[in-house]
Amino acid sequence: MKNKFLFLILIFFLINACQTVKDGLAGNKNRNSDEFLIEKKNPLEIPPEFGELPKPSKKENTASNSEKIDEDLEKLFQNDTITKKSVGKDKSAEDFVLKQIKKN
């Protein structure tokens, strides 16, 4: 009787030590990641306010806007000629940038 009890305890410890037997008895499945598994995604949904368009703002004085654009272009061309003249006088690009920052 004593030998049978000792034999059962020994077998229990040996089986308990085996991880695969333990997983099999517990019902655990393999937890491998399947690299070719394709998960189904939910279909795309349209947002609730998708059909609504923003109200256009009223443009005031479209002629004045075009005049402002023309003035800005003239200023850019004037600054471009000034910068071309001043680039040759500066010793480095750093000095040129610092002078432009001080002007503005």
C-alpha positions in Angstrom: 0.0 0.0 0.0 2.8 2.4 0.9 4.6 1.6 -2.3 1.5 2.3 -4.4 0.9 5.6 -2.7 4.6 6.6 -3.1 4.4 5.5 -6.8 1.3 7.6 -7.4 2.8 10.7 -5.8 6.0 10.3 -7.9 4.0 10.0 -11.1 2.0 13.0 -10.2 5.1 15.1 -9.7 6.6 13.9 -13.0 3.5 14.6 -15.0 3.1 18.0 -13.3 6.6 18.9 -14.4 5.8 18.3 -18.0 4.5 21.5 -19.5 2.9 19.9 -22.6 0.9 17.4 -20.5 -0.1 20.3 -18.2 -1.4 22.3 -21.1 -3.2 19.4 -22.6 -5.0 18.6 -19.4 -5.8 22.2 -18.8 -7.2 22.6 -22.3 -4.9 25.4 -23.4 -4.5 25.8 -27.1 -1.3 26.8 -28.9 -0.8 30.6 -28.8 1.2 30.9 -32.0 0.6 34.0 -34.1 -0.5 33.2 -37.6 1.3 35.6 -39.9 -1.1 34.9 -42.7 -4.2 35.4 -40.7 -6.6 38.0 -42.1 -8.8 39.7 -39.5 -12.1 40.9 -40.7 -12.5 44.7 -40.2 -15.7 46.6 -39.7 -17.1 48.3 -42.8 -16.4 52.0 -43.3 -19.0 54.4 -42.1 -19.9 57.8 -43.4 -19.7 60.5 -40.7 -23.2 61.9 -39.7 -22.4 65.5 -40.9 -20.6 64.4 -44.1 -23.3 65.8 -46.5 -23.3 69.3 -44.9 -21.2 71.8 -46.6 -19.8 74.9 -44.9 -21.5 78.2 -45.8 -19.3 80.3 -48.1 -18.2 83.6 -46.6 -19.0 86.7 -48.4 -15.9 88.3 -50.0 -15.8 92.0 -49.5 -14.2 94.1 -52.2 -12.8 91.5 -54.5 -11.0 94.4 -56.3 -9.3 95.4 -53.1 -8.1 91.8 -52.7 -6.5 91.8 -56.1 -4.9 95.2 -55.4 -3.4 93.8 -52.1 -2.0 90.8 -54.0 -0.5 93.1 -56.6 1.1 95.3 -53.9 2.5 92.2 -52.1 4.0 91.0 -55.4 5.6 94.4 -55.9 7.1 94.4 -52.4 8.5 90.9 -53.0 10.1 91.9 -56.2 11.6 95.0 -54.6 12.9 92.9 -51.6 14.4 90.4 -54.1 16.4 93.1 -55.8 17.6 94.5 -52.5 18.6 91.1 -51.2 20.6 90.4 -54.4 22.6 93.6 -53.9 23.2 92.9 -50.2 24.3 89.3 -50.6 27.5 90.2 -52.3 28.5 92.7 -49.5 27.9 90.3 -46.6 30.8 88.0 -45.4 28.6 85.1 -44.5 25.0 83.8 -44.8 24.6 84.2 -41.1 25.3 88.0 -41.3 22.8 88.2 -44.2 20.1 86.4 -42.2 20.7 88.6 -39.1 20.4 91.8 -41.2 17.1 90.6 -42.7 15.7 89.8 -39.3 16.7 93.2 -38.0 15.0 94.9 -40.9 11.7 93.1 -40.3 
